[in-house]
Amino acid sequence: MLSFLGYGMIVTFMALIMTKRLSPLVAMTTVPIIFALIAGFGPDMGDMMIEGLRKVAPTAIMVMFAILYFGLMFDTGLFDPIIKKFIQLIGGDPMKAVVFAALLAGLVSLDGDGSTTYMITVTAMLPLFKRMRLDPLALTCVVILAASVTNLLPWGGPLARAAASLQVETSELFLPLIPTLIISFLGVMLLAWFIGTRERQRLGRLPQSLGAAATVFDDADNEATPSLSEENAELRRPKLFWLNAVLTIALMAGLVMEVLPLAILFMVAFSIALVINYPHMQDQRRRISAHAPTALNQIAIFLAAGILAGILS
């Protein structure tokens, strides 16, 4: 009977989510409670949910500070020189444009937020694709594929939610996946090369001038190219580029080597980065507030998954 109710609970909340009758947060919170009451676990239901929340709390904390950290790194402009250099290397070659779009999507999705990935990648690459007369579907294809691979990082939504539901540390799922993720991303790059080669054959190599599309990374003296907004320009910290790069590399190394729990590593890294780049208290509050909505949405789902896992167990 309990097995039947457990499977019934999973099927019910999945059906409600897939048919868009309830949001994941609401479904994972209310459906388990209803099934627990049906099973007669009303008096023990509170302890079940608290136990589930305890087990997912480290994952929720890790995701929150990971989103804040990578959001902060994008604010400082850590990835701007890399992106600008690649855009310069594209020239008028359609193949390079498609391959770079895949690289950019993988790079931007490091923050674990899919919406940010699409906003930044499309903003940077769509004008270039239009000016070079490339098929926009090629951009859609490589961006979705690249982001789907790098979104399986420990602080990404899919892996973190899977770890929360299974009540295991994200590192236990992530470390065995590293070879698979590398091979998968290389496969995405190979597909991008194939699509780009096909576009090159269709269009031929375009003049070098067409490579300077209107993106936010081009020089401000180009009248046809919009520069960074005044607010974004104020957030950039080009003089601290190498310091931020070293901090990020050290963080990645610490994650793989498991020097400390992932949540602690991101908490420490974010605190250091915030103080270094924005020493004034008011600026720190603004940066936290800017990225808080994304972090809150993710954490709420993880905590709801904790309730689901607690009752299901």
SVG drawing of the C-alpha trace seen along z (x, -y; Angstrom):
<svg xmlns="http://www.w3.org/2000/svg" viewBox="-7 -57 53 59">
<polyline fill="none" stroke="black" stroke-width="0.4" points="0.0,0.0 2.8,-2.4 4.6,-1.6 1.4,-2.3 0.9,-5.7 4.6,-6.6 4.4,-5.9 1.0,-7.6 2.4,-10.7 5.3,-10.9 3.0,-10.4 0.5,-12.9 2.9,-15.8 4.7,-15.1 1.4,-15.2 0.4,-18.4 3.8,-20.0 3.9,-18.7 0.3,-19.9 1.2,-23.3 -1.7,-23.1 0.7,-23.8 4.2,-25.2 7.0,-22.8 7.2,-24.7 3.5,-24.3 3.3,-20.7 6.3,-19.4 4.9,-21.0 1.2,-20.2 1.0,-16.8 3.3,-15.0 1.3,-16.5 -2.0,-15.2 -0.6,-11.7 0.9,-11.6 -2.5,-12.5 -4.1,-9.8 -1.5,-7.3 -2.3,-8.2 1.0,-9.9 -0.5,-13.2 1.0,-13.2 4.5,-12.3 4.4,-14.4 6.1,-17.4 9.2,-15.4 9.3,-13.8 9.4,-17.2 12.0,-18.6 14.3,-15.6 14.0,-16.1 14.8,-19.8 17.9,-19.1 19.2,-16.8 18.7,-19.3 19.8,-22.4 23.5,-22.1 22.5,-21.8 20.2,-24.8 22.9,-26.9 25.5,-25.9 23.1,-26.8 22.3,-30.2 25.9,-31.2 26.9,-29.8 24.3,-31.9 25.5,-35.0 29.2,-34.2 28.9,-33.8 26.4,-36.6 29.0,-38.8 31.7,-37.6 29.6,-38.6 29.0,-42.0 32.8,-42.5 33.3,-41.7 35.4,-38.6 34.3,-37.0 34.1,-40.2 37.8,-40.0 37.3,-36.3 34.1,-37.0 35.4,-40.1 38.5,-38.2 36.5,-35.4 34.2,-37.8 37.3,-39.4 38.6,-36.0 35.3,-35.2 36.0,-37.7 33.6,-36.9 33.7,-33.1 30.3,-31.5 31.8,-28.3 33.7,-30.3 30.5,-32.2 28.5,-29.0 31.3,-27.4 31.8,-30.5 28.0,-30.6 28.3,-27.1 31.4,-28.2 29.7,-31.3 26.6,-29.4 28.7,-26.9 30.7,-29.8 27.7,-31.9 25.7,-28.9 28.4,-28.4 26.1,-30.5 23.5,-27.7 20.7,-30.0 19.2,-29.1 17.5,-32.4 20.8,-34.3 22.4,-32.0 19.9,-32.7 19.7,-36.5 23.5,-37.0 24.2,-34.6 21.3,-35.8 22.1,-39.5 25.7,-39.0 25.3,-36.6 21.9,-37.2 23.0,-40.6 26.1,-38.9 24.1,-36.0 21.7,-38.5 24.4,-40.6 26.2,-37.5 22.9,-36.1 23.3,-32.9 20.4,-30.7 19.0,-31.7 18.1,-28.1 21.8,-27.2 22.2,-29.6 19.2,-28.1 20.5,-24.5 24.0,-25.0 23.0,-27.3 20.5,-24.8 22.8,-21.8 25.8,-23.6 23.8,-25.0 22.2,-21.6 25.7,-20.1 27.2,-22.8 23.9,-23.1 24.7,-19.7 27.3,-21.4 26.8,-20.9 25.1,-24.3 22.9,-23.9 19.2,-23.3 18.9,-19.7 21.8,-18.1 21.0,-20.0 17.4,-19.0 18.3,-15.4 20.7,-15.4 18.0,-17.0 15.5,-14.3 17.9,-11.5 19.2,-13.1 22.9,-12.8 25.7,-15.3 25.9,-16.9 29.6,-15.9 28.6,-12.2 26.6,-12.7 28.9,-15.3 32.4,-13.8 31.5,-10.5 29.9,-12.7 33.0,-14.8 34.3,-12.5 30.8,-12.2 30.4,-16.0 33.7,-16.6 32.9,-14.1 29.4,-15.5 30.6,-19.1 33.2,-18.0 30.3,-16.4 28.4,-19.7 31.5,-21.5 31.8,-18.9 28.1,-19.4 28.6,-23.2 31.6,-22.8 29.5,-20.7 26.6,-23.2 29.0,-26.1 30.8,-24.3 27.4,-23.8 26.6,-27.5 30.0,-28.4 29.3,-26.3 26.0,-28.0 27.2,-31.6 30.9,-31.5 33.3,-33.4 31.9,-36.9 33.9,-40.2 35.9,-40.9 33.7,-44.0 30.6,-41.8 32.3,-40.2 32.0,-43.4 28.3,-42.9 26.5,-45.1 27.2,-43.5 27.7,-44.9 31.3,-43.9 32.4,-46.0 34.2,-49.4 32.0,-52.3 33.4,-54.5 31.5,-52.4 28.3,-54.4 26.5,-51.3 27.4,-49.4 25.7,-50.1 28.1,-50.2 27.5,-48.9 24.9,-50.8 26.1,-53.3 25.1,-51.0 26.9,-48.0 30.0,-50.0 30.2,-51.2 30.1,-47.6 33.0,-46.5 36.3,-45.9 38.9,-45.4 41.8,-46.1 40.8,-43.2 40.5,-40.8 43.4,-38.5 42.5,-38.5 39.0,-37.4 40.3,-34.8 42.6,-33.3 39.9,-33.2 37.5,-31.5 40.2,-28.9 41.0,-28.3 37.3,-27.8 36.9,-25.3 40.0,-23.4 38.6,-23.3 35.3,-21.9 36.9,-19.1 39.4,-18.3 36.6,-18.6 38.8,-20.7 35.7,-21.8 32.0,-21.1 30.7,-22.8 28.4,-25.2 31.3,-26.4 33.6,-26.9 31.0,-29.1 30.2,-31.0 33.9,-31.8 34.6,-32.6 31.5,-34.9 32.5,-36.8 36.0,-37.3 34.9,-38.4 32.3,-40.8 34.8,-42.5 37.5,-42.7 35.4,-44.1 32.8,-46.2 34.3,-47.2 31.5,-49.7 28.6,-48.3 26.0,-50.0 27.5,-48.5 27.5,-45.0 23.9,-45.3 23.0,-46.3 24.9,-43.3 23.2,-40.9 19.8,-42.4 20.3,-42.2 20.9,-38.5 18.7,-37.6 15.5,-36.9 17.2,-34.2 18.7,-32.6 15.4,-32.7 13.5,-31.0 16.0,-28.1 16.3,-27.7 12.5,-27.6 12.3,-24.6 15.1,-22.8 13.4,-23.2 10.1,-21.9 12.1,-18.9 13.3,-18.4 9.7,-18.1 8.9,-15.7 12.0,-13.5 11.3,-13.5 7.7,-12.3 8.6,-9.9 11.3,-8.3"/>
</svg>
